[in-house]
Amino acid sequence: MPPKSRSKSLARAETQKKALKKAATASATSDKKQVDLSFLDEVDSSVDESLVPKVFQLLGYGLAQGDRPCLLAACNAVERICEDSYGFITLVKAKGVETMLSFLRHLPQAHVAPATSEAVNAAAAAIFQRAAVWLDEVDEVDFDQLQHVLHLAFWLGSEDEDVALSALGAIERFTLYRSENGATLLQSDVLQVLHRIIGHNRAPELVSEAFTLLFRLCDAPAPAVVPLVTDESDIVRTVVESMTQAPLNMRLQLAGIRLLALWSQLDLGEDPAVSESKDLKQFIREANGFEVSREVIANLKRAGLSHAAGWMSTISCRLPQQVRGSKDSKEEYQGRSFSRTSAGSSRAKSK
């Protein structure tokens, strides 16, 4: 065979080989896709914990590649997993909550089609709804479930108001059932969880419930509370800021002032082993807690609610005021002295 014909034959054979390889790859991909879709169709609330990550892996693949059948099948699988409490806890243990939240945060940057966004949001809504139901039904006698309560409160309490309210109710039930549960919650960073909920939700009813729960948890010996509040010291400023967001909601104002008054009374004494920075009164001063309480009392008086103003005044008298002789006070005094001196000089010149 001439060399030219031989080269053409080799080229033709190579082309056929590539075509066969491409067809085999496409066939394998199609088979794998069919297997994945069959797997997703069979997933329900009895799914094994080890298989839950695969569901979210396929959901992420469908979202990234624009594979709508795979995405819809994965979202439907997540909804079926959350049909009962058993499947929901399986999803929680497999870190499905955190994974779904990462997908939700990715949606605005992904520029996906509206149908795709709706499918992912529907799957997330199923998780939120089941979380709220589970928190409402969890038995406070079952101490082992407390870790899941805190986990859901931390991750979902800042995302959904219904979950936040249910989480507050569950934490309160555990605290009321046994005083030891309150101590365990404090040591398990419950202050950070509640701070996160208050910081992301502005509904007065929810904030009032959070203040009441904080009071209940912090109504304990100072050594068990002060160091923890100090470590989460920004919570004091968040409490005061939340009070300023709803100045006419007296239930919220009463709960906030009562909480600040409790923190003001928690004193570790003059123990040289304790750092001076662990002083809750200083945090309340810096957050202008007393000044906010004065404004609340003034609003009540202007509204003619003298009895309520008296109650608020009695509680707020425990709040620390700005110390006289501080830098701010000195500057204010110097400013007033300068004004009086200038005014005297002006009068003298006019004479």
N, C-alpha and C positions, 0 to 999 in steps of 0.2 A: 504494500500500500504506500502511495506517495506520501512524503512527509506532510504536505499541506492537508491532504485528506485525513491523515492520522491526527493532526492537531485539531481539526474540526470535530472529529469524533470524540476526542478527549474533552473538548469544550462542551460538546453536547451532553456527554456523560456526566460531567461535573454539574451542569445546569440541572439535569434530571435528579442528580443526587441531592442538590440543595432544595429542589422543589419537594422531593419526598421527605426530607428532614423537616422542612417548614410545615408540610401537611401533618407530619407526625406530631410536631410540637403543638400545632393548632388543635389536633385531636386530643392530645393529652391535656391541654388547657381547658378544652371544652368538657372533657371527662371530669377534671378536677373541679370545675365550676359547678357541674351537675352534682357532684358528691357534696360540695359545700352547701349548696342549696338544699339538698336532701337532709343534711345534718341540721341546718337551721330550722327546717320545717318540723323536725322531730323534737326540738328543744321545748321543754315546758318547765314547770316549777319543781319537778323532781330531778332536774339536771344535776350532775355531779359537779362539785366545786372546781375540779381540775379542768372542766370543759367551758366554764364561764369565760375565761380569758380568750378562748378561741372565738366566742360569739362577738366580743368587742373587737377582736383583731379583724374579723370579717366586716364588721361595721365600719371600722376605720379604712379598710381597703376599699369598700364601696364608696365611702365619702371622698377618698383621695383620687380614685380612678374614675369617678363618675359612673360606677356600675350600679344603676338604679335597682335592678332585681336583687342583687346581693345586699344592698343597703336596706331595702324595704323588708327583706326576709330577716335580717339581723335585728332591725328595730321591732318587728313583730315578735321575734324570739325574746327580746328583753321584756316586752309587755307581758308575755306569757309567764316568764320567770317570776314576775311580780304579782301574779294572780293570787298568791297566798303568802302567809308569813314565812313558811319554810323556805320557799324559793327566794324570797326577798333576803332573808338572813344569809342564804348561800351566796347571793350576789354581793352582799356587804362583805362577807369574809374574803371573797375573791377580789376585793378592791374595785368592784364595779361602779360604786358611787363616784369615786375619784376619777375613774376613766370617763364616765359619762359627762362629768362636769368639764373635763378637758375638751371633749368634743363640742360642748355648748359654747365654750369660750373661743373655739376655733372657727365656728360658723360665720361670724361677721367678717373674718378675713378670707374665708374660703370662696366667697362669691358664688355660692351654690344656687341651684334652682329653687324656687319657692316650695315645690313639692318635696324636695330633699330636706329642706329646712323644717318643714312641717312634720316629716316622719321622725327626724331626730328629736324635735321638741315633744312630740307625742310620747316617745319612749322615755324621755326625761320626766315628763308629767306623770307617767305611770310610776316611776320611782318615787317622786315627791308624794303622790297620793298614798302609796303603800307605806311610805315612811311615817306619814302623819297618822295613819290608821294603826300601824304597829306601835308607835309611841303612846297612842291613846289606850291601847289594850295591854301593854306590857305590865306584868305583875310585879309590883314593888317588892314582893317577897322573894323573888328570884334575883338574888344578888349578882349572879353571873351575867345578867343582861345589862348591868350598869355600864359596862364598857361599850356596848353597842349604842346605848342612849347617848353617851358623851360623843361617840364617833359621829352619829347622825346629827346631833346638835351642832357640832363644830363644822361639818361639811355642808349640811343642808339648811341649818338654821339661818344662815345669812343669805340663802338663795330663795327661800320660800317662806312667806309669813305663816301659813298654816303649819308647816313643819316646826317653825320656831315656837309657836304657841303650844303645840303638842309636846315639844321637847321641854319647855319650861314646866308644863304640868307633870310630865314624867319625873323630872328631877325633883320637883317639890314632893311628889308622892314618896319617892325613895327617901328623901330627907325626913319627912314626917314619920315614916314607918320606924326608922331606927336612927338615933342620934349618931351612931357610928358611921352611918352612910354619909352624913354631912361631912364628917372629918375625912372620910375617904375621898369624897368629891373635891374637897379643898386641896388635898394632896395630889389629885389627878388633874389639876389645871382647869377646874371648873370656872374659875374667875376669867381665864382667857377665853373660854367658850362663851360665857355670858357677855363679856366685853365685845366679842365679835358680833353677837346677836344684836346688842344695843347699837353698835356702830353702824350696822347695815340696815336697821329697821327704824322707822320714825313713827310708826303707828302708836298713838298714845296708850291704847289699851295694852299693847304688847310691852311697851317700855315700862308701864306701871307694874305689870306682872313680873318683869325682870328685876325691877327695884325691890319689890316685895320679897322675891326669892333671894336676892343678894343680902337683904337684911336678915333673913332667916339663916342663911349659911354663915354669915359673919357674926351672928350673935353667939359668940363662943369666947373662951379665954383669949386674951390679947396675944400671948406668945404663939398661939396656933393660927392667928389671923394676920397680924401686922406684917410679918415678913412676906407673906404671900401677896397682900395688897400692895406692899412696897415694890415687889418684883413686877407687878402689873399696875404700876402707879398711874399710867395714862387713863385707867378706868375712872379715876376720880374726875378728871377733866371731861371725859365723855358723859358721865352722869350729869354734871352741871350743864354741859352743852345741850343735852337732851331736855333738861328742864327749860332752858331758854327757847327751845323749839315749840313748846306747847305752854305758853305762859298762862292761859286761861283754863287749863285742865287741872282742877284742884286735886283730883285724886292722884294724878301723876306728881304734882308739886308736893303734896303731903308725903308720898312714898319717898320722893327724892330727898326732901329735907330730913326726914326721919333716918334715912340711910346715912346721910352726911353727919348727922348728930351722933349716930352710933360709932362711926369711924372716928369722930372727934374724941370719944370717950375711951377708945382703945389705947392705952398707954402702957409701955413696957417699963416705965419707971426709970430710975437713975442707975441702971445696971451698966457698969463700965464695959462689960463685954458686948453690949449692944451698940451698933453704930448709930451716930446721931442722925444719919440720913433716914433711918426708919422712924419717921415722925409723920403720921398721917395728917396732923394739923397743918403742917407746912404745905402739903399737897392741896389741901382744901383752901388754904389762903391763896395759893398761886392760881387756883381755878376760880377765885372770886365767889366761893360758895356762899359766904355771908351776905355779900352784896346782892346776889340773886334772890336769896330768901327775903331780903328787905323789899325788893321789888314786888315779890309775890304778896307780901303783907300789904303793901301800898295798894295793889290792885284790888285786894279784898276789901279794904277800907273804902276805896272809891266806889265799889259796888254795893256798899252798905252792909256787907257781911262781917259785922264786927266780931261775932262769936268765933267764926272761922279764922279771922285775923288773929284773935287772941290765942287760939290753939297753935297756929303757925308760929306766932311770936314766942310762945313758951318753948316750943321745940327748937326753934332757930337760935335761942339764946345760948345754946350749947355749942354753936359753931364758932370756930376761932375767927377773930377779927384781925385786920391788919395791925401789926404791932406798932405802937407809937414809937417814934425814934428811928424807924426803918428808913431806908434810902428814899423811898417814895414819899414818906411823911415829911422828911427833912426838906426835900425839894419843894413840896407843896407849901411848907411853912416859910421857906426862904422866898418863894414866889409871892406869898401873901405879904410878907414883910416888905419886899421890894415895892409892891403895889402901894402899901400904906405910906412908905417913905416918899415915893414919887408923888402921891396925892398930896402929902404935906408940903412938899417943896413947891408944887404947883399953886397951892393956896397961898403960901408965903410970897411967891412972886406976884400973884395977883393983887395982894395987899400992897 
